[in-house]
Amino acid sequence: MKLASLRLSLLSLLTLLIVGFSACKDKDEPTAEDTNEIVGSWKLQTITPATAGVTIPLLASLPTYAPCYQDLVYVFKSDNTVSASGCDAATAALNTSGILTVGEDTSWKVENNQLKLVNGATTKSFALTQNDDVMSITVVLNEADTTQNILLTFERQ
């Protein structure tokens, strides 16, 4: 009888310890917020060849397919997510062409004057220039021909 009572007491104590330790887990640490100056809303102002005097057919067709392209706004959040709004046709055109792909699960990071956009397993880097209210992103369309680079200029909203 004493042996059974001792086993029951030890089992009860063990159960209490397990429940007690599992109930005292620390809450998840809050995610660190990114404080880069890119955080905020940016409206597309211009999309031009990075080399003056060069014609890029893809850019020439943008106003036809997305006449609202200058209404396009990218929102870079402090949790490193980014979204696009204001002109679905421009968002689709830029996504399809690979110029600037932003979807539901896109994340961003700025390091060494480079904007990195991550879409699943795909990461693209862009040269980035930031001032208080103006941001420029250079998109490389053809590694072998830098005259085909595109310059996107944004204004903070």
N, C-alpha and C positions, 0 to 999 in steps of 0.2 A: 504494500500500500504506500509506504514511504517512497519507494522507488518510482512509482507511478506519479505521485504528487511532485516529486523532484523533477521528473521529465516534463510534466505539464508546466511547472514553474519556469524551467529553462526555455521551453518552447515559447511560452508567453513572453518572456523577456527578450528572446531573439526576435520575435515578431514585432514587438514594440520598438526595438532598436532599428530594424529594417524600415518600418513605417516612419519612424522619427527622422532618420537620415534622408530618406527619399522625399519627405515633405519639406525639408529645409534647403532645397536646391536654390542657388542664387538665381535671380531673374536674369534673363539674357541682358547682356550689356547693350546700352543704346548704341545704334549705329552712328559712327562719327560722320558729321556733316562736312561736305566739301565747301570750303570758303573761297574757292577760286573766283576771280572777278567775272567769269563767264556765267555764273549763276544769275538767272533772270530771263527776261523775254527779249528776243532779238528779232526784229523785222527785216526781211530781205530788202535791200535797197537796189543793188545792182548785181548782175551776173554777166561778166565780160571775159574776153580772152585776157589772160595775164600778160601776154605780149601785145603791145599796141600795134595796130595795123593788121593783125592776123584775123582771118575769118574762120570761125568754127561752126560748121553747118548745124550741129546739134543746138547751139545757142540761138541761131537765127530762127529756128522753128519753135522755140519756147513760147513766144508771145502768141503764136497761132494755136498751139495746143493747150496753153494755160495762160490766158490773158490776165488772170488775176494773180500772176506769180509775185507781184510786188506787195500782195497782201499776206504773203506767207510769213508766219511767225514760228520761230523755234523757241521752246521753253526748256532751259537747262536748269534742273532742280538740284538742290544741295544733296539729295540722296543719290546723285549721279545717274538719274534717269533723264531722258530728253523726249520731247514730243513735238509734233508739228501740227499747225492748224492754220486756218485762214484761206487756204486754197488747195483743196484736195487734188485738183488737176496738176498743180505744180509739184505737190508732194509725190504724186504717182510718177510724174515725168522724171523727177530727180532720182527717185528710188529705182525705176526701171532702167534708166541710163547708167546707174551706178555712180552718178555724180555725188550725191549725198543721201545715203540710205538711212532713213529713220523710221522705225516701226514701233509696235507696242512694247517690245522687250529691249529696245536699244538703250545702252548705257554709254556714258562718256567719262573721259579722264583727260586732264591737261597736264602734260609733262614736257619740259624743255621746249616750249613754244610749239608743241605738237598737240593737236586735238585728236584723240583716239576715240572712235566710235565702234562699239562692240555690238554685233548682231549675232547672237548664238555663238558659233565657232569662228565667225568671221570678224576680224579686226581691221579697220582701215585707219590710217594716220594721215593727217592733213597739216600743212604748215599753217600756223595761227599767229595773227597779230592782233593784240588787244590794246585798246585805249579805253578811257572812261566810258564813252558812249558809242564807240565805233569798233567793230570787229571784222577782220578779213580772214577768209579761209581760202587757201590755194588747193585746188583739186588737180591731181596729175592724171590726165586721161591716157597718156602714152609715155612710158618711161624713156623711150628712145627719141622722142620729139617733144622737148619741153616747151616749144612754141604753142603746143596744143593745151597747155595748162589753162585752167579756168579760175577766175578770181570772183569769189562771192563776198559781197560787202553787206554788213548788217548794221542796223542802228538799234541801240537799246531802247526798249519801250518803257 
